[in-house]
Amino acid sequence: MRRLLIALCLIYAGTVGAAVTLDDLWNAVKANDRSTVRQLLAKGMEPNSTDQSGQSLLMYSAREGQLDMMELLIQSGAKVNARNAHGETALMLAAYKGNLESIKLLHSRGAMINQNGWASLHYAAIEGRTEVLRYLTEQGAKVDATTPNGATALMLAARGGHLSAVQLLLEKGANPNLQTDSGATALKWAEEAGNRDIAKLLQGDRKK
């Protein structure tokens, strides 16, 4: 009985230690403390560790624009195309935040720009990240790619009131006549959101 109790105590202690170490790794990444992260990875910590939502260390760094930390994690084996519980990749999160340099780094390391369903272009359009949209389209992003309900980046930018993003997407060949599964167009979403300048622009483009 005594041996069993000792064994259980050792297992518990080991579990607590592992949890604390994982917390330390996350805290070091959040603090952009590359020295500590390098030490923990050298001790065998997993570079693809995730939180409860499936967000990886690299996803967090990409979202926050920690370029040197991203390099360290990728060189240590972090997967650039991993997805969290919501199907998001590091590149999508960087696009949402408008971190263009993070996107360039990820893309140079093999991150996919085009995805089935939600893609990085949609994430950039939601927040009107014009320069990100420009880069993504120049790198081959499908300008009329649709989300599961048929929404395009143009529709999302129009609904969000992002005039410069709408202008750019139209210049890149976005089709203003596409419809969602429920029949909505970019123009309809712009009108419903009260974005008159965008609605006027879309009306003119549809007449061409």
Secondary structure, DSSP 8 states (H G I E B T S, - for coil): -HHHHHHHHHHHHHHHHHHHHHHHHHHHHHTT-HHHHHHHHHTT--TT-B-TT--BHHHHHHHHT-HHHHHHHHHTT--TT---TTS--HHHHHHHHT-HHHHHHHHHTT--S--SSS-HHHHHHHTT-HHHHHHHHHTT--TT---TTS--HHHHHHHHT-HHHHHHHHHTT--TT---TTS--HHHHHHHTT-HHHHHHHHHHHT-
